[in-house]
C-alpha cells in the first residue's frame, strides 16, 4: 500500500498502515528510546541545547549550506561522485550539480527516477517502469554530458532467452515474464562490497543480482511477501533487504567454485512487525545495521558474530522514509514529518545531536559524503556534507559534525 494516508504527495513507497511497535527477533535488550517524547515540540536547527528524560540534545555546528531548487518534480533519489551530485525526480530527468549550481543533466525515455548508484564511469538509475538504465559520461563533451550506455537487462539477453519457455516465470494472473526482468518498479539499487555486483530491489518482491562487468543477471530471488522498499550491502558478503511486509532480512553471498556461480541464501531475519520497513543503512565498518519504518522508528542491530538487536531510535512523529550512514558513528534519518534527525552513536547508545528543519515536504532521500573542503576543527570532530531530497522539489545541503572533537 502506498503512503497516501499520511500526506498528499505520492512517495512511491509501499507500506502497511499499522503503527504498532516492532517485535525484534532477539530479546537480549529492550528498546532504547531517544532523545525525547512526541509531546515535546521539534527544535529548530542548527543549534539548540535541552535536557529531557535523561537525554542531552547537544549544541552543535550542524547548519544549512544551501538549497538546490528546480521546479520540475519531486526529488526521489540522490547520489554523489567526487564534486558532482546526481538527483532524480518524477520528471524523468537526472540533474547533475557542481558547487551548488546545475552543471548538466540528462533525461530517460520513461519512468520516474527512484534510485541512482554510481560505479566508476557508469551511472545506474532505477525507474518506476521496472527498468534499470545505464549511463556514461560522454568523453568528448566538455560540459560533462552523459550518454545512454544500455538497459538492464540487456537487449541481447532478452532476445537470447525469449525463445526458451523455461526462462519465464509467472508474475500475475495470466502474466509471465523473463526471470531476469523486474515486473514492477525498481525501488532501490546498491553495490556489493567489492563493487563487482549491482543489487536491484523491486515492488515485485524480488532482489536481482547483476554482474557489472558484462551486465548479466546472475540471480533473482523472491525475498519478501510484499514490495521490497530498500536494499543495502554490508561487509563479508551480507545484503540486507527491507519490505512492506514488515520484515528486514539478511542474505549471505556464497560463491560456488564448481560452476563459478554466485548464490545468496537467507542468513537471518532481523525484524518482523506490522509496520512496513521503508529504509535500511549500514555504518562504514558494517558493524551496525539500521532499519527505518513507517511507524517513525529507526531500529538498529549491532554485529559481533551475528547481528543482535540494540534498540529503537525515536525522533520522528511520522514515517521514516530514508536513512544514510556517515562513517561509523553517525546516521541520518529523513521523515514524512519534513525533518532530518542526526544521530551519533557512542558505544551501545545513540544521541540525537540535531534536528534539521527547512523542507516543506517529506524528506524522501539522503546522501552523505566527507567534507573535504572545510578545514578540520578539532573542536568539531569529523565533518560531513549531507544532501536531502524532498517532495517539496528541493535538495538541501547541510554541514554536519559528529561533535566529538577535543
Beta strands, then each sheet from edge to edge (+ up, - down):
strand 1: 23-24
strand 2: 50-52
strand 3: 55-57
strand 4: 63-69
strand 5: 75-81
strand 6: 84-89
strand 7: 93-98
strand 8: 101-107
strand 9: 113-119
strand 10: 122-127
strand 11: 132-137
strand 12: 146-152
strand 13: 168-172
strand 14: 175-178
strand 15: 186-191
strand 16: 197-202
strand 17: 206-211
strand 18: 216-222
strand 19: 228-233
strand 20: 238-243
strand 21: 247-256
strand 22: 261-272
strand 23: 277-282
strand 24: 288-293
strand 25: 297-303
strand 26: 307-314
strand 27: 320-326
strand 28: 330-335
strand 29: 340-346
strand 30: 349-356
strand 31: 363-370
strand 32: 383-390
strand 33: 394-401
sheet 1: 1+ 22- 21+ 20- 19+
sheet 2: 2+ 3-
sheet 3: 4+ 33- 32+ 31-
sheet 4: 5+ 6- 7+ 8-
sheet 5: 9+ 10- 11+ 12-
sheet 6: 13+ 14-
sheet 7: 15+ 16- 17+ 18-
sheet 8: 23+ 24- 25+ 26-
sheet 9: 27+ 28- 29+ 30-
end
